[in-house]
């Protein structure tokens, strides 16, 4: 790991949250132009969402592979030659996952997009002879998929080098669970709680709470943690290793499941039938610490957080998250309020799952609006600028603002609404939105709060 990977929390910094799908030619011209604007505006961190290839719903938290890249992000005008020494080096470095991913995608297409557990048994169960025949009969398709991944990897490393040259660090994201119909589950069935046909015995979710009386039933297969202990958590170490070859710091989504996870019996109609099960999170983090001594991780510690979750985060000195949109419920000890923040944390105006701050403010009831205005010492005029200033003024080491908030956009620019399947992940940055004047404004703000 290079020195850049451990230099994100070395001083007060600010960053911008923007998913790559919101940019055109994200791995090339679009991404470099965005990095240049960030640097000019005094921001030194770009936070992104998971990079894997998505399914029909386009969710980056439900990807077909954690290791592969989403080729929709490729700049079509800058394709490197998929031959020679660099290509051979890529194939060698990716041999632990690339063959399996390519075979998974080819077989999925051959079977009309059906999930892998519905394939004929020889493919479902990875019969060696059947897979060897596939390699011969579908060589051209397999080669195309591998070349596309080489282009993704090449352009990504070029983008990262450009970011570092401009003083910008990359904060990535890894989902806690993997999608059931993914190359990882098909390839590593023993790492999951699956039956002989490849179906999950239990699935992930969260219990009922104030927001949902039925809880949330996600449907991801649960890990076989006892099996993972025996091989030193190699599956998780490989996931993190792959992402840290792309980014400088990595956010672990749903961090609370490292203390205990909600397990719902397969076939249950909703999440109420689940129960908490202990997770060997301390052992896993120790294994990661042994490989990545600096442990460049951020804990997504939002939602139902119990003392054991907080103890685990503190034990490994991981930064947690604070979200200003969650702060104004009337409790003066609400941990999301700026006066309750701690240095070892990342403060957000909102996340990719929230409405934009302008949209959120417009939807507030009068009482909550009054508390917000009283706390910030000013009225609604100019929102979300007062919330952005509050984030930048926080003692938190890193302040991150979604680009939609920097642009002052409303609900029409919301990226994702949890619990809904339509209309998400489609927002695009408007053309010419990143002006020189806007960069100057935020450069002054970052200097004011010692985040430049």
N, C-alpha and C positions, 0 to 999 in steps of 0.2 A: 504494500500500500504506500502510495507516495505521500509526501508531506501535506499536500493539499487536502487529503482525505481527513486529516485530523485538525484542520485549521478553520473550521466553521464556527466553533464556540470559543475561539481564542479572544474575541473582543465583541463589543456590541455591533450587531449587524442587522440589516433589514433585507427582506426578500419579497418576491412576488410569486404567487401561486398561479400557474397556468398549465393546463393539460396540453400535451402536444397536439391533440386532435383539434384544438382551437386555432392552430396555425397552419397556413399552407406551406408546403415544402419545409416541414418542421426540422428535418435533419440536415437541411442545407441552407438555402438563402433565407427562409423565414426564421429559422432558429438563430442564425448568426445575427440577423438584423435585430431580433428581440434582445439578444445578449448585449449588442452594442447600445441599445436604448437603456437597458438596465444599468450598465456601467455609467452611462452619461447621467442617469438620474440618481446615482449614488447607492443603488441597490447592489449587493454582492452575493445574493443567493437566489437561485431559481428553483422553486419547488415544483416537481412534476408528479404525476400519478403513475401507476404501474404501466409498463411499456409493452406488455405481451399482446399477442394477436387476440382480438375479441370475437365474440359470437354475434348473433343477429341483434342482440340488445345493445351492443357496443360498449358494455360496461368494462372498464379496465380492472374491475375487481372480480371479474368472472371470465378469466382468459383461458385460451386453449393451451397455453404453455407459459410457465414463468420464465423459461430460459430463452425462448425465441422472442424476436422483436416484431412489433406490428409494422408490417411493410407499407401500410398506408402513409406512414410518416416519411417515407423516402422522398428525397428530391429527385424527381425523374430526370432532370437535366444534368445530374452529377454522378452517374453510375460508374464505379471503378470497374476495371477489367477483372472478370471472375476467372482468372487463370494465373499461372506463375507462382512465385514464392509466397506472396501475401495470401493468396487463396489457399495454398497448401498449408500454410501456418494456421489459418483460420480453421480449416477442417480438422487439423490435429488438435487444436485447443478446444474445439467444440464436440469432440467425438463422444463425450459422455452423454450428450443429449440430442445431437443433431440428427443422427440416423433415425432414432426413435420418433422424433418430431415429424420428420419428413414422411416416414411410413404412416404415422397417425393421420396426417392430413390427406395423403393419397387414399388410404383406406376409407376415411370418412367420406371423401368425394365419391368413391366407388360404390358406397352404400347409401347414397342419397342424403348424406348428412345425418344418418342415424347414429345415436350414441354407441360407443364402442362395445357396451355390454349386449347390444342387439346384433352385433356382427356374427357371422358364422363362427363356430367354436374354434376353428383353427386360427382365425385372426383374433378373436376375443382373447384367447388364452395364449397368444403369441407362440404358436407352433413354429419351431425353428425352420422346418422345411418349407412351410407356407410363406414365411417372411423372406427366405432366401429366393424363392420363386418370384415373389413380389419385386425384389431388387432387380431381377433380370428383366421381367416383363414391363416394369414401369420405370425403367432407368431414366428416361428423359424427364418425366414429371418430378422424380426425386431430385435429379440434378438441378432442375429449375428452382425448386424450393430451397435447396442448399445455397444456390447462388444468390437468391433474394436475401437470405439471412446474412450472407457475406457482405452484401451491399449495405444492409442495415448496420451491421457491426462496424464497417469501415466509415460510413457517414457519421455514426454515433461517436466514434473516437475522434473524428475530425471536429465535431461540434463541441465535444468536451475540451479538446485542446484549445479551441477558440475561446471557450468560456474561461478557462484558466488564464489564458493570455490577457483577458480583459479583467481579471480579478474577480470573476464570478464563480461561485461554488454551486454544485448541483445536489439538491436534496431529493432523494428518490423515495419510493414507497413500495412495500411488499405486502400483499394481502396475507392475512393470517392463514386462511384456508385456501385450498385450490378447488377449481371447478370440477364437478364429477366427470364431465365429458372433456377430459384434458389428456394430453400426452403423458403428464406426470402420473396420473392415477392408473392409466392403462399400462404404463411401463413399470410402475413400482407398487403393484397391488398389495404386496405384503406390508407396506408402510401404513395401510389404511384398514379400518374396520369394515371389511367387505365379506360377502358370502361367496360360495363357490361360483356363482354366476356373475360375480362382479358388482352386485348390488350392495349398497350400504346397509349395515346392521343398525346403525344409528347415524343421525345427521346433526349438523350444527344449527344454532339459532341463539336467541336470547329470551329470557323469561318475560312474562307479562310485567308491564310497568305502567307508569302514569300515562304514557303515550299510546299503549296498545294493550288492551285487556286480554288478547290472545297470545301476546308475545310475538316474536318474529321467527318464522321457520325458514331458514336459508337454504337447507338442502345439501350443503357440502358434506362429503364423507368425513368422518372424524378420523384423526390419526390413531394408529396403534402405538401408543406411547411406550408400552413395555418393549415392543420390538425396536423402537427408535433408541431407547436407552442402550440396548445391547450392541448396536453398531455405532455408538457415539454420536447419534443424531446426524449422521452423514447426509441424510436427505435435506434437513434444514440448513446444515453448513453449506451444502452445495447451492441451495437457493440464495443464501445471503452472499456467498462468494461471487456468484454470477452478477448480482446487482451491484456489489461494491467494485466490480470491474468497470461499471458504467457510471456510478455516481460517487459522491464524496461522503455523504451521510445518508442513512436509510431509516425511514419511518416504518415501524412495525404496526400495521393496522390491527385493531382489536387486541391491543396488548394485554387487556385484562384476562384473556383466555390463557395466558402463560401462568396465571395463578390457579384458575379453575375455569373449566369450560362447561357450557350448557349442552347436555347431550339429550337428544330427543329420539325415542325409538322410531325406527323406520316405519312408515305407514301411518304415523300419528297425523290427525287432521290439522293440528296446530301445535304451537310450542309449549302449551300448558302441561303436556305430559312429560316434559323434560326434567332433568335433575342436574345439580352441580356435581362435577367430578374433578378431583384434583389433577393438576397438570404438573409434570416435572420441569417447571419453567426455570427454576434455579439451576438445575443440572444442565439444561439446554443453554442458558446464558453463560454458564461457566465454560461449556464446550466452545461456544462462539468466542468468548473472551480469550481462550487459549489459542485460537487461530487468528483473531483480529484483536490484538492486545489493547488497542485504543477503544474498542467496542463503539464504533461510530454509528450509534443508533439513537433514534428518538422514539419514545413510547407514546402511542396514541392512547392516552388514559382518560378517555371520555366515556360517558354513560354510567353504568352501575359499577362504581369503584368502591371496593371494600378495603379494609386495612391491609390485608395480605397483598393486594395489588400494589398499593403504595409502598409497602415494605420492600417488595421485589424491585420496584423501580429505583428506590433509594439505595438498595443494596448494591446495585450496579451503576449508580450515579448517572442514570439516564435522564435526559431532559424530558419533561412532560409537556402537555399542551394546555393552553388556556384560550378560551374563545369569548370575545366580548359580547357576542350576541346572546350568550348564556348567562350574562352577569347581572341583569337588572330585574331580578325577581323580588326585590325588597329585603333580602337577607344581607345585612352589612358584612357578614363573614363569608359570603359566596366567594369561593376560590377563584372565580373568573373575573372578579372586580379588580381593577388595576392595583389598588392599594393592598391586595392580598397576594399579588404575584411574587414569585421567587426568581432569582437570577437564572437558575438552571432550568429554564423552560422556554417554550416557543409560544408567543402570543399571536393570535389571529383576530382579525375583525370577524371573519366567518370562514368556513371551510367549503370544500367542494360539495358537501351535502346540505349546506345552508342556502337559503335565499340570499341574493345580493343584499348588502347592508342597506341600500336605499329601499329595496323592496321589503325587507324585514321591518325597517322603521315605519314605512307606510302602513303596514299591517298591524302595528301595535295598538293595543287599547290605550285609552287616554291616561289611565293610571300609570302604566309602564312607561309611556312617553314622558310623563311628568317626572318620574324617577330618573330616567335617562338624562333629561334636560337639566334637572337639578344637579345631578352628579357631574356632568360635563361643564356646567356653568354657562350654558348657552342654549338657545332655542333650536328648533328643528332646521332653521335656515342653513343651507350648505351641507346637510347630511348627504354622504357619509364622511365628509372631511373631518368633523370633530371626532368620530370614532377612529379614523386612521391616525389622527394626532395622539389619541389616547393610547393606541397600540405602540406607536413610536416612542412615547414618553415612558412606557412601562419599564420596570427594572429588568424584565425578561431579556436574556441575552440576544434572542432573535425575535424580531417582529416580522410577520408575514401577512401580506395583504393580497387577496385575490385580485387579478387584473380588472375584473368587472367593477370592483370597488374603486380602484384608482381612476377608472373612467367614469365613475358616478352613475352606472347603469342600474336599471330597475329589474323587476322580476322577469322581464322578457329575456334577460341574459343569464338566468339561472342555469347552472350546468346539470344538476341532478336533484331529483326529489326522491328520497328513500321511500321504498315501499310501492313505487310506481314503475311500470315497465315501458311506458311510452313517453316520447318527447325528451329523453335525457341524452346527455353526452353529445349534443349536436351544435352547441353554441360556437360560433366562429368570431374571432376578433375582427371588428369592422376595419375596412381598408383605411389607411392613413390615420388610425386612431392614436398612434404613438408619435406625438408631435414633439418638436424641440422645446416648445413652451412648456408642455407638460413635464418633460424631463427636467427643465430648469426649476420648476415648482417643487418637484419631489427631491431634487438635489439639495435645495435650500432646507427642506424639511428634515432630510437625513442629517445634514450638518447641524441643524438646530438641536437635534436629539442625540448627537454623538454616534450616529449609526453610519456615517459616510465612510 
